Amino acid sequence: MFNFKEIISVSLILFSVIDILGSVPIIIDLRKKFGHVQSEKATLVSGIIMVIFLFVGESILALFGIDISSFAVAGAIIMFFLGMEMVLGLQFFKSDPEESKSASIVPIAFPLIAGAGTMTTLISLKVEYSTANILIGIAVNLLFVYIVLKTSGWLEKVIGKAGFNVLRKVFGIVLLAIAIKIFKNHLFT
């Protein structure tokens, strides 16, 4: 049931999609606007969203008559474009301007951490990996998200903008490769 290789794979995939390190500039900007980001609350809310979607996502798909393989292919395409954004510095997915006007929890927990890309990825992962390993991968990422939210000011000073750009591109390439693998595995099933 527990497979260390799967846990590492799931954790890396979610880490690439969530891209919390790439979001540090946004988090820092929110800290400046709102004075404080509630790290615990943002982490908890995003975790609840991810776990609920992991378990109920298939039922929602069944309601619309969509099979898991089709959703996995759609998820792979979204993951591909997210990876392209990360590598090329382009923006395919536009955020709603209203999101930035709301409280800091809303843009951080959803859609920054547990957004459409994360939800799509969770359903795609469910096809490839066991649920227990996905849950552990979610927990690992939530721990990392919490640490980054708590230390975002310090990270800004230590890693710098250039360091964040390099990390973003590296994880973008990883995400592209994973998206292609999921696409190949589910295209004709």
mmCIF file of the C-alpha atoms, coordinates in Angstrom:
data_MODEL
# 
_entry.id   MODEL 
# 
loop_
_atom_site.group_PDB 
_atom_site.id 
_atom_site.type_symbol 
_atom_site.label_atom_id 
_atom_site.label_alt_id 
_atom_site.label_comp_id 
_atom_site.label_asym_id 
_atom_site.label_entity_id 
_atom_site.label_seq_id 
_atom_site.pdbx_PDB_ins_code 
_atom_site.Cartn_x 
_atom_site.Cartn_y 
_atom_site.Cartn_z 
_atom_site.occupancy 
_atom_site.B_iso_or_equiv 
_atom_site.pdbx_formal_charge 
_atom_site.auth_seq_id 
_atom_site.auth_comp_id 
_atom_site.auth_asym_id 
_atom_site.auth_atom_id 
_atom_site.pdbx_PDB_model_num 
ATOM 1   C CA . MET A 1 1   ? 0.000   0.000  0.000   1.00 0.00 ? 1   MET A CA 1 
ATOM 2   C CA . PHE A 1 2   ? 2.626   2.596  1.029   1.00 0.00 ? 2   PHE A CA 1 
ATOM 3   C CA . ASN A 1 3   ? 5.211   2.945  -1.692  1.00 0.00 ? 3   ASN A CA 1 
ATOM 4   C CA . PHE A 1 4   ? 8.094   5.334  -1.056  1.00 0.00 ? 4   PHE A CA 1 
ATOM 5   C CA . LYS A 1 5   ? 8.720   5.829  -4.791  1.00 0.00 ? 5   LYS A CA 1 
ATOM 6   C CA . GLU A 1 6   ? 5.048   6.737  -5.349  1.00 0.00 ? 6   GLU A CA 1 
ATOM 7   C CA . ILE A 1 7   ? 5.062   9.119  -2.387  1.00 0.00 ? 7   ILE A CA 1 
ATOM 8   C CA . ILE A 1 8   ? 8.138   10.893 -3.761  1.00 0.00 ? 8   ILE A CA 1 
ATOM 9   C CA . SER A 1 9   ? 6.605   11.055 -7.265  1.00 0.00 ? 9   SER A CA 1 
ATOM 10  C CA . VAL A 1 10  ? 3.260   12.388 -6.000  1.00 0.00 ? 10  VAL A CA 1 
ATOM 11  C CA . SER A 1 11  ? 4.998   14.891 -3.740  1.00 0.00 ? 11  SER A CA 1 
ATOM 12  C CA . LEU A 1 12  ? 7.163   16.203 -6.582  1.00 0.00 ? 12  LEU A CA 1 
ATOM 13  C CA . ILE A 1 13  ? 4.225   16.397 -8.983  1.00 0.00 ? 13  ILE A CA 1 
ATOM 14  C CA . LEU A 1 14  ? 2.104   18.328 -6.487  1.00 0.00 ? 14  LEU A CA 1 
ATOM 15  C CA . PHE A 1 15  ? 5.084   20.498 -5.564  1.00 0.00 ? 15  PHE A CA 1 
ATOM 16  C CA . SER A 1 16  ? 5.510   21.409 -9.236  1.00 0.00 ? 16  SER A CA 1 
ATOM 17  C CA . VAL A 1 17  ? 1.813   22.150 -9.762  1.00 0.00 ? 17  VAL A CA 1 
ATOM 18  C CA . ILE A 1 18  ? 1.296   24.077 -6.521  1.00 0.00 ? 18  ILE A CA 1 
ATOM 19  C CA . ASP A 1 19  ? 4.551   25.953 -7.199  1.00 0.00 ? 19  ASP A CA 1 
ATOM 20  C CA . ILE A 1 20  ? 4.603   27.545 -3.759  1.00 0.00 ? 20  ILE A CA 1 
ATOM 21  C CA . LEU A 1 21  ? 8.168   28.799 -4.245  1.00 0.00 ? 21  LEU A CA 1 
ATOM 22  C CA . GLY A 1 22  ? 7.136   30.524 -7.469  1.00 0.00 ? 22  GLY A CA 1 
ATOM 23  C CA . SER A 1 23  ? 4.256   32.084 -5.564  1.00 0.00 ? 23  SER A CA 1 
ATOM 24  C CA . VAL A 1 24  ? 6.463   33.672 -2.903  1.00 0.00 ? 24  VAL A CA 1 
ATOM 25  C CA . PRO A 1 25  ? 6.459   37.057 -4.692  1.00 0.00 ? 25  PRO A CA 1 
ATOM 26  C CA . ILE A 1 26  ? 2.637   36.987 -4.657  1.00 0.00 ? 26  ILE A CA 1 
ATOM 27  C CA . ILE A 1 27  ? 2.634   35.997 -0.981  1.00 0.00 ? 27  ILE A CA 1 
ATOM 28  C CA . ILE A 1 28  ? 5.057   38.795 -0.145  1.00 0.00 ? 28  ILE A CA 1 
ATOM 29  C CA . ASP A 1 29  ? 2.853   41.249 -2.028  1.00 0.00 ? 29  ASP A CA 1 
ATOM 30  C CA . LEU A 1 30  ? -0.198  40.029 -0.077  1.00 0.00 ? 30  LEU A CA 1 
ATOM 31  C CA . ARG A 1 31  ? 1.705   40.452 3.183   1.00 0.00 ? 31  ARG A CA 1 
ATOM 32  C CA . LYS A 1 32  ? 2.414   44.058 2.198   1.00 0.00 ? 32  LYS A CA 1 
ATOM 33  C CA . LYS A 1 33  ? -1.239  44.702 1.255   1.00 0.00 ? 33  LYS A CA 1 
ATOM 34  C CA . PHE A 1 34  ? -2.949  42.962 4.185   1.00 0.00 ? 34  PHE A CA 1 
ATOM 35  C CA . GLY A 1 35  ? -0.223  43.133 6.825   1.00 0.00 ? 35  GLY A CA 1 
ATOM 36  C CA . HIS A 1 36  ? -0.445  39.443 7.702   1.00 0.00 ? 36  HIS A CA 1 
ATOM 37  C CA . VAL A 1 37  ? -1.089  36.160 5.914   1.00 0.00 ? 37  VAL A CA 1 
ATOM 38  C CA . GLN A 1 38  ? -2.741  33.540 8.104   1.00 0.00 ? 38  GLN A CA 1 
ATOM 39  C CA . SER A 1 39  ? -0.405  30.653 7.288   1.00 0.00 ? 39  SER A CA 1 
ATOM 40  C CA . GLU A 1 40  ? -2.200  28.047 9.409   1.00 0.00 ? 40  GLU A CA 1 
ATOM 41  C CA . LYS A 1 41  ? -5.643  28.873 8.049   1.00 0.00 ? 41  LYS A CA 1 
ATOM 42  C CA . ALA A 1 42  ? -4.471  29.051 4.420   1.00 0.00 ? 42  ALA A CA 1 
ATOM 43  C CA . THR A 1 43  ? -2.717  25.678 4.739   1.00 0.00 ? 43  THR A CA 1 
ATOM 44  C CA . LEU A 1 44  ? -5.687  24.016 6.453   1.00 0.00 ? 44  LEU A CA 1 
ATOM 45  C CA . VAL A 1 45  ? -8.258  25.330 3.968   1.00 0.00 ? 45  VAL A CA 1 
ATOM 46  C CA . SER A 1 46  ? -6.183  24.310 0.944   1.00 0.00 ? 46  SER A CA 1 
ATOM 47  C CA . GLY A 1 47  ? -5.640  20.840 2.470   1.00 0.00 ? 47  GLY A CA 1 
ATOM 48  C CA . ILE A 1 48  ? -9.366  20.373 3.036   1.00 0.00 ? 48  ILE A CA 1 
ATOM 49  C CA . ILE A 1 49  ? -10.105 21.417 -0.558  1.00 0.00 ? 49  ILE A CA 1 
ATOM 50  C CA . MET A 1 50  ? -7.522  18.973 -1.935  1.00 0.00 ? 50  MET A CA 1 
ATOM 51  C CA . VAL A 1 51  ? -8.641  16.007 0.179   1.00 0.00 ? 51  VAL A CA 1 
ATOM 52  C CA . ILE A 1 52  ? -12.329 16.579 -0.562  1.00 0.00 ? 52  ILE A CA 1 
ATOM 53  C CA . PHE A 1 53  ? -11.649 16.807 -4.278  1.00 0.00 ? 53  PHE A CA 1 
ATOM 54  C CA . LEU A 1 54  ? -9.463  13.699 -4.145  1.00 0.00 ? 54  LEU A CA 1 
ATOM 55  C CA . PHE A 1 55  ? -12.385 11.682 -2.771  1.00 0.00 ? 55  PHE A CA 1 
ATOM 56  C CA . VAL A 1 56  ? -15.384 13.402 -4.380  1.00 0.00 ? 56  VAL A CA 1 
ATOM 57  C CA . GLY A 1 57  ? -13.809 14.443 -7.667  1.00 0.00 ? 57  GLY A CA 1 
ATOM 58  C CA . GLU A 1 58  ? -14.629 11.133 -9.376  1.00 0.00 ? 58  GLU A CA 1 
ATOM 59  C CA . SER A 1 59  ? -18.284 11.385 -8.306  1.00 0.00 ? 59  SER A CA 1 
ATOM 60  C CA . ILE A 1 60  ? -18.465 14.871 -9.739  1.00 0.00 ? 60  ILE A CA 1 
ATOM 61  C CA . LEU A 1 61  ? -17.007 13.559 -12.989 1.00 0.00 ? 61  LEU A CA 1 
ATOM 62  C CA . ALA A 1 62  ? -19.475 10.658 -13.045 1.00 0.00 ? 62  ALA A CA 1 
ATOM 63  C CA . LEU A 1 63  ? -22.296 13.153 -12.636 1.00 0.00 ? 63  LEU A CA 1 
ATOM 64  C CA . PHE A 1 64  ? -21.203 14.707 -15.941 1.00 0.00 ? 64  PHE A CA 1 
ATOM 65  C CA . GLY A 1 65  ? -20.499 11.343 -17.587 1.00 0.00 ? 65  GLY A CA 1 
ATOM 66  C CA . ILE A 1 66  ? -16.744 11.870 -17.811 1.00 0.00 ? 66  ILE A CA 1 
ATOM 67  C CA . ASP A 1 67  ? -14.430 8.875  -17.380 1.00 0.00 ? 67  ASP A CA 1 
ATOM 68  C CA . ILE A 1 68  ? -11.198 9.057  -15.406 1.00 0.00 ? 68  ILE A CA 1 
ATOM 69  C CA . SER A 1 69  ? -8.950  8.510  -18.439 1.00 0.00 ? 69  SER A CA 1 
ATOM 70  C CA . SER A 1 70  ? -10.523 11.463 -20.263 1.00 0.00 ? 70  SER A CA 1 
ATOM 71  C CA . PHE A 1 71  ? -10.078 13.633 -17.195 1.00 0.00 ? 71  PHE A CA 1 
ATOM 72  C CA . ALA A 1 72  ? -6.500  12.410 -16.818 1.00 0.00 ? 72  ALA A CA 1 
ATOM 73  C CA . VAL A 1 73  ? -5.767  13.462 -20.420 1.00 0.00 ? 73  VAL A CA 1 
ATOM 74  C CA . ALA A 1 74  ? -7.431  16.840 -19.798 1.00 0.00 ? 74  ALA A CA 1 
ATOM 75  C CA . GLY A 1 75  ? -5.417  17.158 -16.593 1.00 0.00 ? 75  GLY A CA 1 
ATOM 76  C CA . ALA A 1 76  ? -2.223  16.296 -18.459 1.00 0.00 ? 76  ALA A CA 1 
ATOM 77  C CA . ILE A 1 77  ? -2.952  19.063 -20.958 1.00 0.00 ? 77  ILE A CA 1 
ATOM 78  C CA . ILE A 1 78  ? -3.490  21.583 -18.156 1.00 0.00 ? 78  ILE A CA 1 
ATOM 79  C CA . MET A 1 79  ? -0.333  20.369 -16.402 1.00 0.00 ? 79  MET A CA 1 
ATOM 80  C CA . PHE A 1 80  ? 1.502   20.754 -19.731 1.00 0.00 ? 80  PHE A CA 1 
ATOM 81  C CA . PHE A 1 81  ? 0.426   24.381 -20.041 1.00 0.00 ? 81  PHE A CA 1 
ATOM 82  C CA . LEU A 1 82  ? 1.275   25.062 -16.389 1.00 0.00 ? 82  LEU A CA 1 
ATOM 83  C CA . GLY A 1 83  ? 4.744   23.656 -17.098 1.00 0.00 ? 83  GLY A CA 1 
ATOM 84  C CA . MET A 1 84  ? 5.003   25.835 -20.209 1.00 0.00 ? 84  MET A CA 1 
ATOM 85  C CA . GLU A 1 85  ? 4.113   28.890 -18.112 1.00 0.00 ? 85  GLU A CA 1 
ATOM 86  C CA . MET A 1 86  ? 6.842   27.989 -15.640 1.00 0.00 ? 86  MET A CA 1 
ATOM 87  C CA . VAL A 1 87  ? 9.537   27.329 -18.243 1.00 0.00 ? 87  VAL A CA 1 
ATOM 88  C CA . LEU A 1 88  ? 8.757   30.089 -20.739 1.00 0.00 ? 88  LEU A CA 1 
ATOM 89  C CA . GLY A 1 89  ? 7.510   32.742 -18.326 1.00 0.00 ? 89  GLY A CA 1 
ATOM 90  C CA . LEU A 1 90  ? 4.240   33.081 -20.243 1.00 0.00 ? 90  LEU A CA 1 
ATOM 91  C CA . GLN A 1 91  ? 0.811   33.396 -18.684 1.00 0.00 ? 91  GLN A CA 1 
ATOM 92  C CA . PHE A 1 92  ? -1.865  31.157 -20.214 1.00 0.00 ? 92  PHE A CA 1 
ATOM 93  C CA . PHE A 1 93  ? -4.143  31.158 -17.182 1.00 0.00 ? 93  PHE A CA 1 
ATOM 94  C CA . LYS A 1 94  ? -5.401  34.558 -16.105 1.00 0.00 ? 94  LYS A CA 1 
ATOM 95  C CA . SER A 1 95  ? -6.532  35.127 -12.531 1.00 0.00 ? 95  SER A CA 1 
ATOM 96  C CA . ASP A 1 96  ? -9.735  36.947 -11.658 1.00 0.00 ? 96  ASP A CA 1 
ATOM 97  C CA . PRO A 1 97  ? -8.983  40.553 -10.633 1.00 0.00 ? 97  PRO A CA 1 
ATOM 98  C CA . GLU A 1 98  ? -11.583 40.239 -7.852  1.00 0.00 ? 98  GLU A CA 1 
ATOM 99  C CA . GLU A 1 99  ? -9.450  37.561 -6.163  1.00 0.00 ? 99  GLU A CA 1 
ATOM 100 C CA . SER A 1 100 ? -6.711  40.045 -5.333  1.00 0.00 ? 100 SER A CA 1 
ATOM 101 C CA . LYS A 1 101 ? -9.206  42.395 -3.642  1.00 0.00 ? 101 LYS A CA 1 
ATOM 102 C CA . SER A 1 102 ? -10.478 39.792 -1.185  1.00 0.00 ? 102 SER A CA 1 
ATOM 103 C CA . ALA A 1 103 ? -8.929  38.597 2.068   1.00 0.00 ? 103 ALA A CA 1 
ATOM 104 C CA . SER A 1 104 ? -5.524  36.945 1.965   1.00 0.00 ? 104 SER A CA 1 
ATOM 105 C CA . ILE A 1 105 ? -6.941  33.469 2.590   1.00 0.00 ? 105 ILE A CA 1 
ATOM 106 C CA . VAL A 1 106 ? -8.920  33.376 -0.654  1.00 0.00 ? 106 VAL A CA 1 
ATOM 107 C CA . PRO A 1 107 ? -6.115  33.987 -3.132  1.00 0.00 ? 107 PRO A CA 1 
ATOM 108 C CA . ILE A 1 108 ? -3.672  31.836 -1.181  1.00 0.00 ? 108 ILE A CA 1 
ATOM 109 C CA . ALA A 1 109 ? -5.713  28.747 -0.230  1.00 0.00 ? 109 ALA A CA 1 
ATOM 110 C CA . PHE A 1 110 ? -7.756  28.931 -3.424  1.00 0.00 ? 110 PHE A CA 1 
ATOM 111 C CA . PRO A 1 111 ? -6.683  29.288 -6.199  1.00 0.00 ? 111 PRO A CA 1 
ATOM 112 C CA . LEU A 1 112 ? -2.966  29.727 -5.433  1.00 0.00 ? 112 LEU A CA 1 
ATOM 113 C CA . ILE A 1 113 ? -2.459  26.412 -3.588  1.00 0.00 ? 113 ILE A CA 1 
ATOM 114 C CA . ALA A 1 114 ? -5.589  24.347 -4.259  1.00 0.00 ? 114 ALA A CA 1 
ATOM 115 C CA . GLY A 1 115 ? -6.590  25.770 -7.615  1.00 0.00 ? 115 GLY A CA 1 
ATOM 116 C CA . ALA A 1 116 ? -7.849  24.191 -10.794 1.00 0.00 ? 116 ALA A CA 1 
ATOM 117 C CA . GLY A 1 117 ? -4.412  22.837 -11.710 1.00 0.00 ? 117 GLY A CA 1 
ATOM 118 C CA . THR A 1 118 ? -4.024  21.121 -8.342  1.00 0.00 ? 118 THR A CA 1 
ATOM 119 C CA . MET A 1 119 ? -7.516  19.610 -8.480  1.00 0.00 ? 119 MET A CA 1 
ATOM 120 C CA . THR A 1 120 ? -7.024  18.361 -12.013 1.00 0.00 ? 120 THR A CA 1 
ATOM 121 C CA . THR A 1 121 ? -3.671  16.916 -11.028 1.00 0.00 ? 121 THR A CA 1 
ATOM 122 C CA . LEU A 1 122 ? -5.182  15.087 -8.031  1.00 0.00 ? 122 LEU A CA 1 
ATOM 123 C CA . ILE A 1 123 ? -7.696  13.289 -10.264 1.00 0.00 ? 123 ILE A CA 1 
ATOM 124 C CA . SER A 1 124 ? -4.935  12.476 -12.757 1.00 0.00 ? 124 SER A CA 1 
ATOM 125 C CA . LEU A 1 125 ? -2.742  11.144 -9.940  1.00 0.00 ? 125 LEU A CA 1 
ATOM 126 C CA . LYS A 1 126 ? -5.553  8.956  -8.641  1.00 0.00 ? 126 LYS A CA 1 
ATOM 127 C CA . VAL A 1 127 ? -5.390  7.021  -11.904 1.00 0.00 ? 127 VAL A CA 1 
ATOM 128 C CA . GLU A 1 128 ? -1.656  6.360  -11.518 1.00 0.00 ? 128 GLU A CA 1 
ATOM 129 C CA . TYR A 1 129 ? -1.052  6.106  -7.751  1.00 0.00 ? 129 TYR A CA 1 
ATOM 130 C CA . SER A 1 130 ? -2.729  4.704  -4.635  1.00 0.00 ? 130 SER A CA 1 
ATOM 131 C CA . THR A 1 131 ? -4.918  7.033  -2.577  1.00 0.00 ? 131 THR A CA 1 
ATOM 132 C CA . ALA A 1 132 ? -2.844  6.506  0.580   1.00 0.00 ? 132 ALA A CA 1 
ATOM 133 C CA . ASN A 1 133 ? 0.323   7.614  -1.214  1.00 0.00 ? 133 ASN A CA 1 
ATOM 134 C CA . ILE A 1 134 ? -1.481  10.650 -2.665  1.00 0.00 ? 134 ILE A CA 1 
ATOM 135 C CA . LEU A 1 135 ? -2.687  11.634 0.815   1.00 0.00 ? 135 LEU A CA 1 
ATOM 136 C CA . ILE A 1 136 ? 0.863   11.437 2.135   1.00 0.00 ? 136 ILE A CA 1 
ATOM 137 C CA . GLY A 1 137 ? 2.040   13.508 -0.856  1.00 0.00 ? 137 GLY A CA 1 
ATOM 138 C CA . ILE A 1 138 ? -0.634  16.103 -0.054  1.00 0.00 ? 138 ILE A CA 1 
ATOM 139 C CA . ALA A 1 139 ? 0.488   16.171 3.598   1.00 0.00 ? 139 ALA A CA 1 
ATOM 140 C CA . VAL A 1 140 ? 4.146   16.587 2.590   1.00 0.00 ? 140 VAL A CA 1 
ATOM 141 C CA . ASN A 1 141 ? 3.231   19.477 0.318   1.00 0.00 ? 141 ASN A CA 1 
ATOM 142 C CA . LEU A 1 142 ? 1.007   21.114 2.926   1.00 0.00 ? 142 LEU A CA 1 
ATOM 143 C CA . LEU A 1 143 ? 3.882   20.992 5.409   1.00 0.00 ? 143 LEU A CA 1 
ATOM 144 C CA . PHE A 1 144 ? 6.136   22.608 2.826   1.00 0.00 ? 144 PHE A CA 1 
ATOM 145 C CA . VAL A 1 145 ? 3.451   25.199 1.973   1.00 0.00 ? 145 VAL A CA 1 
ATOM 146 C CA . TYR A 1 146 ? 3.095   26.070 5.657   1.00 0.00 ? 146 TYR A CA 1 
ATOM 147 C CA . ILE A 1 147 ? 6.863   26.486 6.065   1.00 0.00 ? 147 ILE A CA 1 
ATOM 148 C CA . VAL A 1 148 ? 7.083   28.684 2.960   1.00 0.00 ? 148 VAL A CA 1 
ATOM 149 C CA . LEU A 1 149 ? 4.129   30.827 4.072   1.00 0.00 ? 149 LEU A CA 1 
ATOM 150 C CA . LYS A 1 150 ? 5.709   31.302 7.505   1.00 0.00 ? 150 LYS A CA 1 
ATOM 151 C CA . THR A 1 151 ? 9.186   32.116 6.144   1.00 0.00 ? 151 THR A CA 1 
ATOM 152 C CA . SER A 1 152 ? 8.358   33.948 2.895   1.00 0.00 ? 152 SER A CA 1 
ATOM 153 C CA . GLY A 1 153 ? 10.065  37.175 3.983   1.00 0.00 ? 153 GLY A CA 1 
ATOM 154 C CA . TRP A 1 154 ? 13.240  35.349 4.922   1.00 0.00 ? 154 TRP A CA 1 
ATOM 155 C CA . LEU A 1 155 ? 13.141  33.276 1.691   1.00 0.00 ? 155 LEU A CA 1 
ATOM 156 C CA . GLU A 1 156 ? 12.884  36.457 -0.360  1.00 0.00 ? 156 GLU A CA 1 
ATOM 157 C CA . LYS A 1 157 ? 16.174  37.667 1.121   1.00 0.00 ? 157 LYS A CA 1 
ATOM 158 C CA . VAL A 1 158 ? 18.034  34.334 0.922   1.00 0.00 ? 158 VAL A CA 1 
ATOM 159 C CA . ILE A 1 159 ? 17.086  32.913 -2.490  1.00 0.00 ? 159 ILE A CA 1 
ATOM 160 C CA . GLY A 1 160 ? 16.390  36.133 -4.342  1.00 0.00 ? 160 GLY A CA 1 
ATOM 161 C CA . LYS A 1 161 ? 14.388  36.679 -7.491  1.00 0.00 ? 161 LYS A CA 1 
ATOM 162 C CA . ALA A 1 162 ? 16.932  34.926 -9.755  1.00 0.00 ? 162 ALA A CA 1 
ATOM 163 C CA . GLY A 1 163 ? 16.930  31.839 -7.523  1.00 0.00 ? 163 GLY A CA 1 
ATOM 164 C CA . PHE A 1 164 ? 13.127  31.631 -7.650  1.00 0.00 ? 164 PHE A CA 1 
ATOM 165 C CA . ASN A 1 165 ? 13.226  31.906 -11.432 1.00 0.00 ? 165 ASN A CA 1 
ATOM 166 C CA . VAL A 1 166 ? 15.673  29.000 -11.694 1.00 0.00 ? 166 VAL A CA 1 
ATOM 167 C CA . LEU A 1 167 ? 13.586  26.807 -9.340  1.00 0.00 ? 167 LEU A CA 1 
ATOM 168 C CA . ARG A 1 168 ? 10.425  27.639 -11.256 1.00 0.00 ? 168 ARG A CA 1 
ATOM 169 C CA . LYS A 1 169 ? 11.984  26.607 -14.583 1.00 0.00 ? 169 LYS A CA 1 
ATOM 170 C CA . VAL A 1 170 ? 13.412  23.353 -13.197 1.00 0.00 ? 170 VAL A CA 1 
ATOM 171 C CA . PHE A 1 171 ? 10.053  22.301 -11.750 1.00 0.00 ? 171 PHE A CA 1 
ATOM 172 C CA . GLY A 1 172 ? 8.366   23.422 -14.966 1.00 0.00 ? 172 GLY A CA 1 
ATOM 173 C CA . ILE A 1 173 ? 10.439  20.941 -16.968 1.00 0.00 ? 173 ILE A CA 1 
ATOM 174 C CA . VAL A 1 174 ? 9.641   18.177 -14.472 1.00 0.00 ? 174 VAL A CA 1 
ATOM 175 C CA . LEU A 1 175 ? 5.947   19.027 -14.754 1.00 0.00 ? 175 LEU A CA 1 
ATOM 176 C CA . LEU A 1 176 ? 6.098   18.947 -18.577 1.00 0.00 ? 176 LEU A CA 1 
ATOM 177 C CA . ALA A 1 177 ? 7.661   15.479 -18.531 1.00 0.00 ? 177 ALA A CA 1 
ATOM 178 C CA . ILE A 1 178 ? 5.045   14.167 -16.104 1.00 0.00 ? 178 ILE A CA 1 
ATOM 179 C CA . ALA A 1 179 ? 2.224   15.672 -18.173 1.00 0.00 ? 179 ALA A CA 1 
ATOM 180 C CA . ILE A 1 180 ? 3.512   13.958 -21.306 1.00 0.00 ? 180 ILE A CA 1 
ATOM 181 C CA . LYS A 1 181 ? 3.758   10.627 -19.452 1.00 0.00 ? 181 LYS A CA 1 
ATOM 182 C CA . ILE A 1 182 ? 0.146   10.858 -18.174 1.00 0.00 ? 182 ILE A CA 1 
ATOM 183 C CA . PHE A 1 183 ? -1.051  11.945 -21.631 1.00 0.00 ? 183 PHE A CA 1 
ATOM 184 C CA . LYS A 1 184 ? 0.688   8.969  -23.304 1.00 0.00 ? 184 LYS A CA 1 
ATOM 185 C CA . ASN A 1 185 ? -0.612  6.476  -20.736 1.00 0.00 ? 185 ASN A CA 1 
ATOM 186 C CA . HIS A 1 186 ? -4.280  7.543  -21.041 1.00 0.00 ? 186 HIS A CA 1 
ATOM 187 C CA . LEU A 1 187 ? -4.740  8.832  -24.568 1.00 0.00 ? 187 LEU A CA 1 
ATOM 188 C CA . PHE A 1 188 ? -6.019  5.580  -26.062 1.00 0.00 ? 188 PHE A CA 1 
ATOM 189 C CA . THR A 1 189 ? -7.445  3.789  -23.012 1.00 0.00 ? 189 THR A CA 1 
# 
